[in-house]
């Protein structure tokens, strides 16, 4: 245990989203994959919503800026609250199912 290597190589974004990576071992890999999937899904949903809002509100004086707020919230949600939630989710998973990850 004195000579353990705690560094890990994180996969690229396309390999995480394409589900073409190796099995996950350790906290950093699990958190990274769950965080990227959450970020990707939120950004996609918010991008679609902002396109719809833009076309519906393009002639409104103030409403045309609402899609910008939707896109910003698509990034801020996963980065702030989402990252904290994913940390606790991975900790619970490791404690419950992955006893070999802690050794």
N, C-alpha and C positions, 0 to 999 in steps of 0.2 A: 504494500500500500504506500510505502514511502516513495516509490518511483513511478507513480501513476501519472499518465499524461492526460490533463484535463482539457486540452485543446481539441477542438472538433472542426471539421471542414463542413461548412454549410453548403447545401445544394443551391444551384442557380434557380432563378424564378421560373423559367420554362419547365425545368424538371420537376419542380414542386407542383405546379399547376397541371402539368401533363401526367402526373402520378407515375413518373418513371424513375423514381429514386429507390435506393436500398431501404431495408427496414430501419426504423428509427430506434436509436439507443441513446438515452440520456436526455437531460432536461433541455439543453439548448436546441437540439435537433427537433424535439417534439414541439417546443414553443414556437420555433421558427416556422415550421410547416403549418401549424394551426393558425398562427398569426397571418402568414401570407395568404392562406385560403380565405380567412375572414376579411382581410383587406381587399382581395380580389373580388369576392362576391359583393361586398358593400359598394365598392366603386362601380361595378357593373350595374347593380340595381339603381344606384343614384345617377349614373350616367343616362340610363334609359329614362328615368323620371325627369331628369333635367331637359332632355330632348323633347319629351312630351310637354313639359311646362313651357319651354321656349316657343314651341309652335302654337300652343294655346294662348300664351300671354304676349306674343311678339308686338301687338299693337297697343298694349297697355302702357301707360306712361311710366309707372313704377314697377309693374309686374314683370317687365322684361329682364329685370335683374335677379329675380327669384331663382332661376337656374344656377346662377353663380353660387348662391347660398346653399343650394342643394348639393352641388359638387363639393364645396368646402366641407359640409357636414359628412359627406361620403368618405372623406379622408380623416377628419378629426375624430369621428366616432371610433373607428378601429385603432387609431394610433393612441388615443388616450384611454378610454374605458375598455376598449377591446383588448389592449395589451395586458392590462391588469387582470381582466377576466380570464384570459388565456393562461396567464401565469398560475393562477389558482387551479384552473382546470387540469393543467399538466401536473402540478404538485399532487392533486387528488388522485390522478391516474397512476402516478409513480408509487404513491403510498399504498394504493389498493391492489394493483395488478403487477407491478414490475419490481419485485424485490431484488432481482439481480442487477438492476440499474443503480441501486444505492450502494452496492458493495464495491 
